[in-house]
Amino acid sequence: MLSLLKKKKTYPAWMTSSFPVIRIVLMVLLALLAVSIIVIVMMMESNPDGGTNVISGQSDSFYSKNQSSSKEGRLKKAIVICSIALVVIAIAFWVLWAIMPAN
């Protein structure tokens, strides 16, 4: 009876040879994206008003309207892109793990 419960799944040869490599590549990409997010956040300048413009409802300045063309705007876009890539790659990693767990 216990032997029926412990039946081990067999996977095709292409899965057993390629999935570990794909997992390693995904883990390296996750680490690189995490480090890049940390570096980008450290490169950003601090915001002295602490976001009070959002709460107080003050009108936007010319600088805040055209911020996307500045260095700060490009850094914010890079953070968003890296964060989305990090989430997508993490989901792909765990889906691969669910399909074929490590031995």
C-alpha positions as CSV (number, residue, x, y, z in Angstrom):
1,M,0.0,0.0,0.0
2,L,2.8,2.4,0.9
3,S,4.5,1.6,-2.4
4,L,1.5,3.0,-4.3
5,L,1.6,6.3,-2.4
6,K,5.3,6.7,-3.0
7,K,5.1,6.2,-6.7
8,K,7.6,8.5,-8.3
9,K,6.6,10.6,-11.4
10,T,8.6,10.0,-14.5
11,Y,9.3,13.0,-16.7
12,P,10.4,13.2,-20.3
13,A,14.1,13.5,-21.0
14,W,13.9,17.0,-22.3
15,M,12.3,18.2,-19.0
16,T,14.9,16.6,-16.8
17,S,17.7,18.1,-18.8
18,S,16.3,21.6,-19.5
19,F,14.3,22.5,-16.4
20,P,17.3,22.7,-14.0
21,V,19.2,24.9,-16.5
22,I,16.1,27.2,-16.9
23,R,15.7,27.4,-13.1
24,I,19.4,28.5,-12.7
25,V,19.0,31.1,-15.5
26,L,15.8,32.4,-13.8
27,M,17.5,32.6,-10.4
28,V,20.4,34.5,-11.9
29,L,18.0,36.9,-13.6
30,L,16.1,37.4,-10.3
31,A,19.3,38.2,-8.5
32,L,20.4,40.7,-11.2
33,L,17.1,42.4,-11.2
34,A,17.0,42.7,-7.5
35,V,20.5,44.2,-7.4
36,S,19.6,46.6,-10.2
37,I,16.5,47.8,-8.3
38,I,18.7,48.4,-5.2
39,V,21.3,50.3,-7.3
40,I,18.6,52.4,-9.0
41,V,16.9,53.3,-5.8
42,M,20.2,54.4,-4.3
43,M,20.9,56.6,-7.3
44,M,17.6,58.5,-6.9
45,E,17.6,61.8,-5.0
46,S,15.5,62.0,-1.9
47,N,12.3,63.9,-2.0
48,P,12.5,66.8,0.6
49,D,8.7,67.4,0.7
50,G,8.0,63.8,1.6
51,G,5.0,63.6,-0.7
52,T,3.0,66.4,0.9
53,N,2.0,67.7,-2.5
54,V,-0.3,64.7,-2.9
55,I,-2.0,65.2,0.5
56,S,-2.3,69.0,0.4
57,G,-3.5,69.1,-3.2
58,Q,-1.0,71.8,-4.4
59,S,-0.9,72.5,-8.1
60,D,1.8,70.8,-10.1
61,S,4.9,72.8,-11.2
62,F,6.4,72.8,-14.6
63,Y,9.2,70.5,-13.3
64,S,6.7,67.9,-12.0
65,K,4.8,67.9,-15.3
66,N,7.9,67.3,-17.4
67,Q,9.6,65.0,-14.9
68,S,9.6,62.0,-17.3
69,S,12.3,63.6,-19.5
70,S,14.6,64.2,-16.5
71,K,17.0,61.8,-14.9
72,E,14.6,61.2,-12.0
73,G,11.8,60.3,-14.4
74,R,14.1,57.8,-16.3
75,L,15.1,56.2,-13.0
76,K,11.4,55.8,-12.0
77,K,10.7,54.2,-15.3
78,A,13.6,51.8,-14.9
79,I,12.4,50.8,-11.4
80,V,8.9,50.1,-12.7
81,I,10.3,48.0,-15.6
82,C,12.7,46.1,-13.4
83,S,10.0,45.4,-10.8
84,I,7.5,44.1,-13.4
85,A,10.2,41.9,-14.9
86,L,11.1,40.6,-11.4
87,V,7.5,39.6,-10.7
88,V,7.1,37.9,-14.0
89,I,10.3,36.0,-13.7
90,A,9.5,35.0,-10.1
91,I,6.1,33.6,-11.2
92,A,7.7,31.7,-14.1
93,F,10.3,30.3,-11.6
94,W,7.6,29.0,-9.3
95,V,5.5,27.6,-12.1
96,L,8.5,25.6,-13.3
97,W,9.0,24.5,-9.7
98,A,5.4,23.4,-9.4
99,I,5.6,21.4,-12.7
100,M,8.7,19.6,-11.8
101,P,10.1,19.9,-8.2
102,A,13.8,19.5,-7.6
103,N,15.0,16.1,-6.6
